[in-house]
Structure formats: C-alpha cells, structure tokens
Amino acid sequence: MNTGTLYLCATPIGNLEDITYRVVRILGEVDLIAAEDTRNSIKLLNHFEIKTPMTSYHEYNKIEKGKQLVEKMLSGTNIALITDAGTPGISDPGEELVKMAMEAGITVTSVPGAAACITALTASGQATRRFAFEAFLPMEKKERQQILAEMQNETRTMVVYEAPHRLVRTLAELTEVLGDRSVTVCRELTKKHETFLKTTLPEALAYYQENEPRGECVLVIAGKSREEIRKEEIAEFETLSVAEHVQRYLDQGMDRKAAMKAAASDRGVSKREIYQALLGEEE
C-alpha cells in the first residue's frame, strides 16, 4: 500500500480572503485534517464548506499524537496539517510532525500562503534582504537573556512575535539591550485595525506604557549597522596598546607579520606605523 502525504496548509492570519484555492481544494480532498485547535478551525472549515474530519494536534500532545498520525500516513492516509493562523511549522508544533514524517519516509509538501513574519517584514519599512526570525522570545529567564544577548550584535533585521499583555515587558527588555534601535510594531495584521508603527524601541515603549496594547504583535527590529560595529571595534582597539593588539592575533595562531598587518588594518594605519610603535614600546 502506498503511504499517505502530509500537507502543510497555510491558513489566513486574519482576513479569510487570504486563503488560497489550492489550500481549500486540498483541505477538501485529504482524509484527515490535524488542527492546532479544532474549535477555532471548525469556523474556517464551515466558512468554506469543508466537511473533512478533524483531529487535534497541539503542543501538549505533539509526540504521542504525532506517532499516531505517522502510523495513519504509513497506512495510506493523506493528512493536512493546519495551525490556528498562518503557516504550520512556523513557531508551532508542526515542526515536530514534519521531522517525524520525514524520518518515517513519508512525503511532506508545503502548500504556501499567509505567514505573519513575512507579512510584517515586507510592510515594516525595515531592511528585508537579510533577516532573522526569533518567533516568541523564550519564557525561561536564563534562555531569554542568552537570546537577547545574541540579538545585541545581530546585523540582520530581527522579527519577534509577542502577545499584547507581554508587549511592554518585551519592549523594555529590548530597549535595555538594543538601545535606540529602529523598530516597526505591526499589529492586527490583515485585519480591520491593522497598524504599522515605525519608530524606535524607547519611543515604542513609552507609547505602549500610555496606550494599552491590543491584538497580536510582530516586532520588526533593525539589525546592528556595520558602521556601529566598526565604531565599537575601534573604541575597543584604542584601549589596547599596539603590543597587546598584535599579541591578540599572535595568540590566534598568526605569524608576527600577519598579526602586524591585521592590527594595522584594525587601527586604520600602515604596517610601518605598527612596527615603529612596537619598537617604541619595547624601548
């Protein structure tokens, strides 16, 4: 018997018109729909008159239920996976089912559509060529601090999800770590009250401390500019003597000539000046 296929079907993130013809067709043709919240998804299926049976697949049953779904697909059942909103596998338990299906040799195909991260990014006014998707920041304190520390020197545009009741706290933490960084707060994407507020982290924090946040939010944050990184590097180099600077590269395994050349490049001077400075420090 041929195995079934796992279809990752993107559903609207707000506006029902954003569903694709292909998603509607596949949801009607598969044998079973695995939904993150069947109570939420039944509204979508009813709207498009889709009668396919549903089963729940969510964060709290993803391992055990995932095994059951894999067994069904191995026996020939075609299954469509949908999330509450957007593309399955993006910041939701669908990621686990995809891994399990692939390990079992089951065909997995993605049926594209809406994704909040891309919707926000493209309309944010921030740089879009390179970006890092952070999803929801971890709730565990130590892990959260580690991620925030990594974000501090990230040069790509960063995309972060946040719930309205945690937005002020997250903006406060981001402001403390990233400083006066440009951010676009994207709210209620594709819905009637959709808004894009392009400002800075401190200004966004001040605004939402005065105005209660409503609706799911996506924060699109500018990465650290290379000019800013260069200034920090130069400031750090200025705290080192020339000998200490050259020694740093020697400790990395460079020979003396290469170390002097690298130090000269860092400081924006000639290698001869580095050599003269070393002679002066040695005297």
N, C-alpha and C positions, 0 to 999 in steps of 0.2 A: 504494500500500500504506500502511495506517495505521502510524504509528510505535508502538513499544512504550512501556511506562511503567516508570519507576524507582520501586520501592517501598522506602522506608527502614523496615526492620523491626526493632523493638526486641526484644532477646533478654534472658533473665534475667541479673542481675548475680551470682547465686549460687544462689538457690533456683529450681529448674526449674519449680515451680508458678506462677511469676510470668509465664510466657509467656501471651499472650492467644490466645483461639480464632481471632481474625482473623489473627494472625501465622502460626499453624500452617496455616490454610487457604491463605493467600497463598504461603507457602513451598512448599506442595504444588502450587500452581496455576501458578506462573511457569515460564518456560522455563529460567531460569538463576539461580543464587544466587552473588553475588560476596561472598566472605568474607575477612575480615582474615587469618585463619589457618585454612586448611581442615582441618588436623589437629585443631584444637580444635573447630571447628564440626561436624565429622562426628559427634562424640559427641552433640551436640544433635539433629542430624537423625536419627540412628539411634534415639534415645530416643523421638522422636515418629513414627518410621517414615516419614520423608520421603525420597523417592527422587530428588528433583530434582538434576540435576548441578550441581557447584560449580566455581568458578574463583577463583583468589586475586586479591585486590585489597588492597594494603597500602601503607604509607608509601614503600617503596622502588621501587614500580612504578606509583604512582598517576597519573603523567602519561601514560606510554605505554599502560598497560593501560586507563586511563580513556578514551583515544581509541578503543581497540578496543571497549570496552563501549558507547560512544556510537554507534559505527557499527552495532553489533548492534541497538541500540534503534531507530535510524533505519530499519532494515530490518524492524522489526516485532517484535523480541524483547522480551519482558517480563522485567525483571531485578529481583530482590530483593537489596538490599544489607544485610549484617549485619556487626556488629563482634564482637570477642571476647566482649564483655559490655556490655549497655546499649543506648543509642540511637545509631545511626550518625550521624555528623556532629558529635557532641559530643566534642571533644578526640580526633579520629581523622581519617584521610584521606578519609572520606566527604564531608567539606566540599568537597573539590576536585571530586569526581564530580558533586555536586549543581550546582555552578557550570557545569561543562562541559555537563551535560544541559540545563540551563535555557537556556544560550546557543545550544544546538542546537534549541531549540523542543520539547524532549521533556517530557512531563508527569511531574512529580515529586510523589509523595504520601508523607506520613509516617504510618506505622502505629504509634501510640504504645504505650508500655509502660515498662519499668523504665529509670531513669536514676539513677546513683549520686549525682549532685549534688542532685537533688530529694529522693531518699530520705534522704540525710544531713541536708539543710537542715530538712526538716519534723520530724525527730525530735531535732534538736540542742538545742532549748530556747533558741536564739538568735532574734533578730527575723527574721521571714520576709517582711514586706511588701515590702521593697526589698533586693535582693542583687546582688552582682557575682560572676560566675563566672570564676575565674582559671585553672582547669584545673591542669596541671603548670607550675610556675614555669620560666622558660627556663633552660637549662643554661649558655648563654654568659654569662660574668661580667658584662659591661657591661649587657647587656639585662636580666639578672636584677636588678641594682642599680637600674635605672630603674623596673622594675615594683614592686620593694619600696618605692622612694621614693614612687611613686604611691599605693600601698596605705596609706601612713602617714596620709594625710588623707582616706581614703575613709570616707564616712559610712554606706554600705550594708554589710550583712553580707557577708563575703567567703567564697567556697568554693574551697578549694585541694585538688588531688589530690596524693598522694605515695606513693611506694613505701616499704616498710618499711626497706630498707637506707639510704635517704636521709632518713628522718624526723627523726633527731636533728639533723642538719646544718640542715635547713629550720626546725625549731623554734628552733634557736639564732639563726638569721638573723632570724626573725620577732620573737623576743624582743628582739633588739638594736634593731630598727627600730620595733616597735609597743609595746614595753614591757609593762606589766602588764595586757594586754588579755584579755578573756574568750574562751575557745576551747572547742569541743567536738571531741574527737578521735573520729571514727567509724571503726570497724574491722570488717572481715569482714561487710559489710552483707548482710542477708538470709540469712546462713549460720548454722551451728550456734553458732559462738562470736562472734556479733555483739556488739559493745560500744559504748557511748556514754559517753565520759569528759568531763564538763563541768567545766572548771577554768580556770586562767589559763595563758598561754603559759609563764611561768617555771616554774610547777608541773608543766606537761606535760613540759617539757624535763627537769626533774630526775627525773621518774618514768621517762621512757624512757631516760635515761642509766643508770638502775639496772635497768631491765627491758627486755630485748631486744624491739624492735617485731616483730610478726608480722602478716602479712596486709596487703592494700591498705588505705590510709587516706584518709579525706576529712577535712580540717580545715575547720570552720565557725567563722569568726572574727568577733567583734563589730566593727562599724564604729566609727569615732570619734564620740563623742557631740557633739551641738551645744553642750552646756554646756562640754565640754573645748575645743572650737574657740573659743568665746566667751572663755574664760579666757585662752587663748593670744593672742587678738587684743587683749584689754585689756592684757595684760602687754607686748605689743609697742607699743601706743599710749603706755603710760607711759614708754617710752624716748624718745619724741618730745616736743619742745616743741610748744606749741599752734600756733606759726607753721609748724613743719615738718609737722605733721599737716594743717593747712589747705593747705599748699603741695602736698602729695601729691595732693590732689583737684584743685587748680588745674592740676597737670601732666597730669591725666587729661582736661582739657578743660572742667571745671565752671567756672561763673562764681563770683565770690567769695561771694555769698550762699548758693548751693547747697553750696559747699565748707565754709563755716562750719556749715551745718546738718548736713552729713554728719559732720563732726568732732565736733559736739556729741552726735549720736546714738551715735557710737562710744564716746565717753567717759562717756555717761550724764549729761550736764549740759545746761543750757539754752544756746541760741544766744547769749543775752546774756552768759553767763559766758565763752564763747569770745571774744566781741567785747571784753570787759573784759580778758581775758588777753592778747589781741593788742595792745591799747593799752599794757598794762603792759610787754610785751616790746619794744615799739617805743620806749618812753621811755628 
